[in-house]
């Protein structure tokens, strides 16, 4: 009988698509939902992974907990054999939450004694050493995250980050301990937890071999939590017991392509310059001109239409100095206007023969998915690590690529255009 072998709940859309891509890449049919589905899953023809994307990273804590528990309950109700609470690899959370309260609620609801806290993602420079989280070798609280406007990081010690927001104590499993046998490690954990109702285990993870050991020791837990660093090794564990792997979802589409960029990250700015060096059809959204009415969303769409079969790039991305100047009218007003304009262009494109929509930037991606109205996707092959091609279940002809600002190679847009093009795969 087919089943949901793992149900994952993520704290934002881009992070959830990141997690989903790891499962899909290893031959597991993967569904991604934007929000908890209103209806239950219907007939399953093969074992699948399900990822539910929420917006709980910076929500008010009680709402974040309620939304997460609703998603977990949906997964349990639909037979998910294992649960995974996925958060950012920089452990974004204030002293009030939301990671601690969410994890505690799940442990208590399902009477689970302990789970792991494993945010590491070494391939992206996020490592855990002696229970401390590092970003490219720098302690978390010494990176730019220390000044994050919503989730400032005041320590790199994960146990200390959990103290004010979680109810329970933490056990650190360092790299030396990970060299021991599974039985020896579990004996230490059992001794630590013998007088505790619930607790957390924080394993070191600075090398890929650590992921193998973490999954060996903890892979049978009913609930896991962390970043996407464990997803590949977990996928190996699942596919070993599956009757067969799912055929990798190929993603070419016949229609035109449009690239919409709103991120101002260094990576996206480089990707824009790469696109310009290859293609002649691009236009910049000028926030000041938009506000004054000298540039309109209708004029921008006319430019896109006039490009014929050529791929068009429409971008608002800019360097920090120009962004600061543009935001003098009010950052929320300007960002809202840019997101509305980009969403309008995506909607017009989807209605006029564009079957490939490539978007850069988290907020921009959110605005685009909202206006397109799709909330469930099949997850296809990846353009770059953590950036899959997505196919809406209600529109199998559309290919949607949504990337966080810092993700992707310099030629990411060119790769996305090529990999989503009909006959691109032979």
Secondary structure, 3 states (H helix, E strand, C coil): CCCEEEEEEECCHHHHHHHHHHHHHCCCEEEEEECCCCCCCCCCCCCEEEEEECCCCCCCHHHHHHHHHHHHHHHHHCCCCCEEEECCCCCCCCCCCCHHHHHHHHHHHCCCCEEEEECCEHHHCEEEECCEEEECCEEHHHCHHHHCCCCCCCCCEHHHHHHCCCCCEEEEECHHHHCCCHHHHHHHHHHHHCCCCCEEEEECECCHHHHHHHHHHHCCCCEEEECCCCHHHHHHHHHHHCCCCCCCCCCCECCEEEEEECCCCHHHHHHHHHHHHHCCCEEECCHHHHHHCCCCHHHHHHHHHHCCCCCEEEECCCCHHHHHHHHHHCHHHHHHHHHHHHHHHHHHHHHCCEEEEEEECHHHHHHHHHHHCCCEEEEEEEEECCEEEEEECCCCCCEEEEECCCCCCCCHHHHHHHHCECCCCC
